[in-house]
Amino acid sequence: MWRLDGSSCHFVLILPTYFADRWPQTCPNLIFAVMVAAIGAGFQHGYNTGVLNAPQNVIEKWMSDTPKHEFNHGHTERAQKSLKWLRGRDDVSAEMSTIQTEAEQEKAIGKAGFKQFVQNPSLRKPLIIAIVVMVAQQLSGINAVIYYSTQIFQDAGMGQNEAQVATLIMGSVNIIMTVTSVFLVEIAGRKTLLLIGFGLMFVVTALLAVLMEFIEYGFASYMCVALVVLFIVCFATGPGSIPWFLVSELFGQDARPLAASISIGCNWIANFCVGLFFLPLQSLIGAKVFIIFAVLQLLFTLFIFFKVPETKNKSLEEVLQYFK
């Protein structure tokens, strides 16, 4: 059942699949970009107020099961009614036909289990890509930069209140650029934006690691502030949003739910690890901690260049054929 309940982590883990089941394939990138921006806004709200899941508890009361879920459980009329409400029109026969076709295919093929992902190279390869791209998003150092940003702003001469306001503005830039990325991705392509994003983040992080050693000097402190903002822009234009919908473009309907669950779970494990180890490493080696992130970004850039396929303007069949 796709109805959302439980903790905020559970809420975020199943949102991508929930949205993928509710919205048409003609606008998935926009939906996922808005989702990522909304998650960012939610955490920004939590940062400001200390209240993380109160809005979630309110929203959950108004969320229904997806049309696909209703159809798969024999509630055809409820599925049709849900689709009509979502699309704002009475004629949803084409989408109902698509849902029925997918349901028949799933029954014929069956759901892919963890065993199939391990044994079948055509499933194992895209799963590895999905996991690496998701983990790369967190190990890029985005949260570390956000954690460190207030201190950087203070070292640049800002007061504590000014530094906190600057950090909030930086979060707003992240949200705006994330939404902007949905238009860029259809022009440049997924792989290209990932390469540009991680490549520029590598350069920015390497410069940040060097300049942080001279932050007591005026020019270096202001350069660090500029680099932090540029880092956020580079992250949001590609690595921030693309991994969320790239996963759905690498798998057929039989494998997509489990693949999304595994890769998104790895994303949050990586997020937890960064939060757990960043501050101790920062206390131990100071600004040199950013060298670790720079090395990881370089490795992820090389992985994306050699292993990640471009899915722009390609059908699911063409993408799946790449892994066979």
Buried (B, 14 or more C-beta within 10 A) or exposed (E): EBEBEEEBEEBBBBBBBBBBBBBEEEEBBBBBBBBBBBBBBBBBBBBEEEEBBEEBEEEBEEBBBBBBBBBBEEBBEBBBBBBBEBBEEEEBEEBBEBBEEBBEEBEEEEEBEEEBBEEBEBBBBBBBBBBBBBBBBBBBBBBBBBBBBBBBBBBBEBEEEBBBBBBBEBBBBBBBBBBBBBEBBEEBBBBBBBBBBBBBBBBBBBBBBBBBEEBEEEEBBBBBBBBBBBBBBBBBBBBBBBBBBBBBBBBBBBBBBBBBBBBBBBBBEBBEEBEEEBBEBBEEEEBBBBBBBBEBBBBBBEBBEEEBBEBBEBEBEEBBEBBE
